[in-house]
């Protein structure tokens, strides 16, 4: 059975959360799913994941401007420990390219699904940085054939 990491599930129910739930519902007999929460608080419909024996992981220090330099090491350590076969990144921007880069370097197959190219973040600095890094993140995804 394949071990698959699903990302992008937040605290509020929306399109990403619905998509992930559909994947889990349809494929839970064929795969072992783990969800990397895109939230510091409990994910939307947490009981759904419990029902399907999906572990939800809340990694500390990977979100926010102050965590930019720590993220790659934290993700690499997590991926090494968990030994996933596939990482499915369900993102609203190209910001999660660092996860794809680390997973690819560790030999994990990566699916990167981007919903839009809008700058993410809450403040002006974060949105500006997201816009500035978008070209670099696109080239990371192309380089690794993700």
Secondary structure by P-SEA (a helix, b strand, c coil): cbbbbbccccccccaaaaaaaaaaaacccccbbbbbccccccccaaaaaaaacbbbbbcccccccccccaaaaaaaaaaaaacccbbbbbcccccaaaaaaaaaaabbbbbbbbcccccccccaaaaaaaaaaaaaaaaaaaaacc
